[in-house]
Amino acid sequence: MDYDPDAEAVGEAIKEAVPANVSEAIRTLIRWSGDNPEREGLLETPERVARAWREYCRGYNADPAYHLSRIFHEVGGYDDIVLLKDIPFQSHCEHHMAPIIGRGHIAYLPGKYVVGISKLARVLHAFANRLQVQERLTAEVANCIWENLKPQGVAVVIEATHGCMTGRGVRTPNVLMKTSRMLGVFRDDEKSREEVLKLIDS
């Protein structure tokens, strides 16, 4: 079985003792929100919240490039686009720490080798499990694949809803934000860009 640093990080977050100052900070937030952290239903909430955030942010302890370290040269002469669509992910915005829930589409045009398709999803999750903005997340995923897999082209498209917009502020539900990052032939060649975008939208 492959080593899974994400699974290990989750296990560590569950086991880890929560420092007193972290628990107290969450109790302070509960009080400031208008509730009583000493009531029965909230007594263990600070520790639960602390461990949950360690899990939400496990990407800080992960190396996304690790997932691209095992490559395959034998591809049977395949030299066309590789696309992984509709990868679900969850992140949190760095401005309000509200949920970002969406899906990503990752495509690349191989150079001399390919990578296991699940590794593309792991790269997305490694970056998503940090405090993020969607624009940076999109760029980080594309740049990581470009720099480590050295393909002819990379295309990353991310679609997501943002809790900081749907649950507060303008409170506008069902609004989808879409970002993209194109590198290599998908950036420089219009025909190649149109082809990969058509595959993503199909």
C-alpha positions in Angstrom: 0.0 0.0 0.0 1.3 3.5 -0.9 2.3 5.8 1.9 -0.5 8.4 2.4 0.7 11.5 4.2 -2.9 12.9 4.1 -4.2 9.9 6.1 -1.4 10.2 8.6 -2.1 13.9 9.1 -5.7 13.2 9.8 -4.8 10.5 12.3 -2.4 12.8 14.1 -5.0 15.6 14.3 -7.5 13.2 16.0 -4.9 12.0 18.5 -3.3 15.4 19.3 -3.8 17.1 22.6 -5.3 20.5 22.2 -3.3 23.3 23.9 -5.1 25.2 26.6 -4.7 28.6 24.9 -6.3 27.2 21.7 -9.3 25.9 23.6 -9.7 29.1 25.4 -9.5 31.1 22.2 -12.5 29.1 20.9 -14.4 29.6 24.1 -13.8 33.3 23.8 -15.2 33.2 20.3 -18.3 31.3 21.5 -18.9 34.0 24.2 -18.4 36.8 21.7 -20.9 35.1 19.4 -23.5 35.3 22.2 -23.5 31.8 23.6 -22.2 30.2 26.9 -19.2 27.9 26.4 -20.0 26.3 29.8 -23.4 24.9 28.9 -23.5 21.2 28.4 -23.8 21.1 24.6 -20.7 23.3 24.2 -18.4 21.9 26.9 -16.3 19.8 24.5 -16.8 22.0 21.5 -13.5 23.9 21.8 -11.4 20.7 21.5 -13.6 19.4 18.7 -13.2 22.6 16.7 -9.5 22.7 17.3 -9.0 19.1 16.0 -11.3 19.8 13.1 -9.2 22.8 12.0 -6.0 20.7 12.3 -7.7 18.3 9.8 -9.1 21.1 7.6 -5.6 22.5 7.3 -3.6 19.3 7.0 -2.3 20.5 3.7 0.3 22.6 5.5 2.1 19.4 6.5 1.9 17.9 3.0 4.2 18.2 0.0 2.0 18.3 -3.1 4.9 17.5 -5.3 5.3 14.2 -3.5 2.3 12.8 -5.3 4.0 13.4 -8.7 7.3 11.7 -7.8 6.3 8.3 -9.2 6.1 8.5 -13.0 5.5 6.0 -15.8 7.4 6.0 -19.1 5.5 3.1 -20.7 2.4 4.7 -22.2 1.9 2.7 -25.3 2.6 5.6 -27.6 -0.2 7.7 -26.0 0.5 11.4 -26.7 -2.9 13.1 -26.3 -4.6 15.0 -23.5 -5.1 13.4 -20.1 -8.0 14.8 -18.2 -9.4 14.2 -14.7 -12.8 15.9 -14.3 -15.1 16.8 -11.5 -12.7 16.3 -8.6 -14.6 17.3 -5.4 -12.7 19.3 -2.8 -13.3 21.5 0.2 -11.2 24.4 1.4 -11.6 27.5 3.6 -11.1 31.1 2.5 -8.3 32.9 4.2 -10.4 36.1 4.7 -13.4 34.7 6.7 -12.3 31.1 7.2 -15.6 30.1 5.6 -16.0 26.9 3.5 -15.1 26.8 -0.2 -16.8 23.8 -1.7 -16.3 22.9 -5.3 -14.8 20.7 -8.0 -11.6 20.8 -10.1 -10.7 19.7 -13.6 -7.1 19.0 -14.3 -5.7 18.2 -17.7 -2.2 17.9 -19.1 -0.5 17.0 -22.4 2.2 14.5 -21.5 5.8 15.0 -22.3 8.0 12.0 -21.8 5.9 10.3 -19.1 2.6 10.3 -17.2 1.6 10.0 -13.6 -1.1 7.9 -11.9 -4.4 9.7 -12.5 -5.3 9.7 -8.7 -2.2 11.7 -8.0 -3.7 14.7 -9.8 -6.6 14.7 -7.3 -4.1 14.4 -4.4 -2.2 17.5 -5.6 -5.5 19.5 -5.6 -6.4 18.3 -2.1 -3.0 19.0 -0.7 -3.3 22.7 -1.7 -7.0 22.9 -0.9 -6.4 21.8 2.7 -5.0 25.2 3.6 -6.4 28.6 4.0 -6.9 29.7 0.4 -8.3 32.0 -2.2 -9.5 30.3 -5.3 -7.3 32.2 -7.7 -4.1 31.1 -5.9 -5.4 27.5 -5.5 -5.9 27.3 -9.2 -2.4 28.6 -10.0 -0.7 26.5 -7.3 -2.1 23.2 -8.7 -1.2 24.1 -12.3 2.3 25.3 -11.4 3.0 22.2 -9.3 2.1 19.9 -12.2 4.0 22.0 -14.7 7.2 22.1 -12.6 7.2 18.5 -11.5 5.7 16.5 -14.3 7.2 18.6 -17.1 4.3 18.1 -19.6 3.8 20.0 -22.8 0.8 21.7 -21.3 -1.3 22.0 -18.2 -4.9 23.2 -17.8 -6.6 23.6 -14.4 -10.2 24.8 -14.1 -11.8 25.2 -10.6 -15.5 25.9 -9.9 -16.6 26.6 -6.4 -19.1 28.2 -4.1 -17.9 30.4 -1.2 -19.5 30.4 2.2 -18.2 34.0 2.8 -20.6 35.0 0.0 -23.5 32.6 0.4 -23.7 32.6 4.3 -22.8 36.2 5.1 -22.3 39.6 3.5 -24.5 39.7 0.4 -25.9 36.2 1.3 -26.3 35.2 -2.4 -26.7 31.4 -2.7 -26.0 29.3 -5.8 -23.3 31.6 -7.1 -20.4 29.7 -8.7 -17.0 31.2 -9.1 -14.9 29.8 -12.0 -11.1 30.2 -12.4 -8.6 28.7 -14.8 -4.9 28.5 -15.4 -3.3 27.5 -18.7 0.4 26.7 -19.2 2.5 25.5 -22.1 0.6 24.6 -25.3 -2.8 25.3 -23.6 -1.7 28.9 -23.1 0.3 29.5 -26.3 -1.8 27.6 -28.9 -5.5 28.6 -29.3 -6.5 25.4 -30.9 -5.1 23.3 -28.1 -6.7 25.6 -25.5 -10.1 25.2 -27.3 -9.7 21.5 -27.4 -9.0 21.1 -23.6 -11.8 23.5 -22.6 -14.2 21.6 -24.8 -13.3 18.3 -23.1 -13.7 19.9 -19.7 -17.1 21.3 -20.6 -18.4 18.2 -22.3 
